[in-house]
Amino acid sequence: GHLAQIDGARIHNVEDGWKPRELPEFGNTGIMQMRNTYMTGIRDDAIEDDDFMPGFIEDSLFDGVYTFLSEQNQSGGTPLTIGPNEDPYIRVTRVYVRLYPTNSNGNSTPGRWFKWQPNGTRNHNLIITDSVFATHARDGWSALNFPTGTIFEGTNYILWLGTPGGYGAIIPPGVIFLEGQAAFDKWNQVR
């Protein structure tokens, strides 16, 4: 198999933070692994996994990104995105994400945590462990819902940094929701 790995990187003020790629494209043999990475000011996807690689995102801070993780079929066809022997999961562990409207297209609201757009194919499932997801605004709340099939393990948080009472997306069972000062305090603690 092919390992796309990034460890200990500091990435600031770019369009996409990291684009892991496998050869051949949709070869279903690759694994991506990101650890100890710190991203800020990401104008599009912090991780653009449009080759649909399973893998691990661990111990990383995304403090001001438009979208956290993208898995979007842009091939124009319907490739086999998850092979029969391929891990069907992306594991997100001890990851702290704060969305922010960094996009240069004039968008005044942040994007989404997960841009899951299989377009006739299949996305990976997520296993999210001991992670924190924060935002202060959104156009269209359904974009902040976690993908169907997401498994939550450990202690996970959604932090609403906007006006208390204003959060409109689904809060998954078992995920702790904080708003107001408690949400700001939690974000400052984890970051």
Solvent accessible surface area in square Angstrom, and as a share of the most:
residue,aa,sasa,rsa
1,G,114,1.09
2,H,71,0.32
3,L,94,0.47
4,A,14,0.11
5,Q,93,0.41
6,I,31,0.16
7,D,80,0.41
8,G,53,0.51
9,A,25,0.20
10,R,128,0.47
11,I,27,0.14
12,H,109,0.49
13,N,86,0.44
14,V,54,0.31
15,E,81,0.36
16,D,27,0.14
17,G,14,0.13
18,W,37,0.13
19,K,100,0.42
20,P,3,0.02
21,R,97,0.35
22,E,2,0.01
23,L,154,0.77
24,P,99,0.62
25,E,102,0.46
26,F,29,0.12
27,G,24,0.23
28,N,28,0.14
29,T,77,0.45
30,G,1,0.01
31,I,75,0.38
32,M,0,0.00
33,Q,25,0.11
34,M,0,0.00
35,R,87,0.32
36,N,84,0.43
37,T,3,0.02
38,Y,67,0.26
39,M,0,0.00
40,T,17,0.10
41,G,18,0.17
42,I,0,0.00
43,R,63,0.23
44,D,34,0.18
45,D,3,0.01
46,A,0,0.00
47,I,0,0.00
48,E,15,0.07
49,D,0,0.00
50,D,11,0.06
51,D,5,0.02
52,F,0,0.00
53,M,0,0.00
54,P,2,0.01
55,G,1,0.01
56,F,61,0.25
57,I,0,0.00
58,E,31,0.14
59,D,58,0.30
60,S,3,0.02
61,L,26,0.13
62,F,0,0.00
63,D,13,0.07
64,G,4,0.04
65,V,0,0.00
66,Y,34,0.13
67,T,1,0.01
68,F,0,0.00
69,L,0,0.00
70,S,0,0.00
71,E,0,0.00
72,Q,27,0.12
73,N,5,0.03
74,Q,127,0.56
75,S,58,0.38
76,G,84,0.81
77,G,37,0.36
78,T,101,0.59
79,P,33,0.21
80,L,114,0.57
81,T,3,0.02
82,I,7,0.04
83,G,6,0.06
84,P,126,0.79
85,N,150,0.77
86,E,18,0.08
87,D,47,0.24
88,P,49,0.31
89,Y,57,0.22
90,I,0,0.00
91,R,70,0.26
92,V,0,0.00
93,T,23,0.14
94,R,103,0.38
95,V,0,0.00
96,Y,51,0.19
97,V,0,0.00
98,R,54,0.20
99,L,1,0.00
100,Y,96,0.37
101,P,31,0.19
102,T,32,0.19
103,N,16,0.08
104,S,81,0.53
105,N,117,0.60
106,G,68,0.65
107,N,59,0.30
108,S,94,0.61
109,T,26,0.15
110,P,0,0.00
111,G,3,0.03
112,R,64,0.23
113,W,2,0.01
114,F,10,0.04
115,K,30,0.13
116,W,44,0.16
117,Q,59,0.26
118,P,45,0.28
119,N,89,0.46
120,G,66,0.63
121,T,28,0.16
122,R,136,0.50
123,N,23,0.12
124,H,1,0.01
125,N,58,0.30
126,L,1,0.00
127,I,22,0.11
128,I,0,0.00
129,T,27,0.16
130,D,54,0.28
131,S,0,0.00
132,V,4,0.02
133,F,2,0.01
134,A,0,0.00
135,T,0,0.00
136,H,61,0.27
137,A,24,0.19
138,R,46,0.17
139,D,96,0.50
140,G,49,0.48
141,W,73,0.26
142,S,88,0.57
143,A,15,0.12
144,L,1,0.01
145,N,46,0.24
146,F,23,0.10
147,P,22,0.14
148,T,137,0.80
149,G,41,0.39
150,T,24,0.14
151,I,69,0.35
152,F,48,0.20
153,E,86,0.38
154,G,63,0.60
155,T,65,0.38
156,N,2,0.01
157,Y,37,0.14
158,I,0,0.00
159,L,0,0.00
160,W,11,0.04
161,L,21,0.11
162,G,15,0.15
163,T,107,0.62
164,P,84,0.53
165,G,68,0.66
166,G,35,0.34
167,Y,28,0.11
168,G,44,0.43
169,A,12,0.09
170,I,116,0.59
171,I,70,0.36
172,P,15,0.10
173,P,128,0.80
174,G,74,0.71
175,V,13,0.08
176,I,71,0.36
177,F,58,0.24
178,L,46,0.23
179,E,61,0.27
180,G,17,0.16
181,Q,128,0.57
182,A,53,0.41
183,A,0,0.00
184,F,86,0.36
185,D,75,0.39
186,K,34,0.14
187,W,11,0.04
188,N,100,0.51
189,Q,131,0.58
190,V,31,0.18
191,R,126,0.46
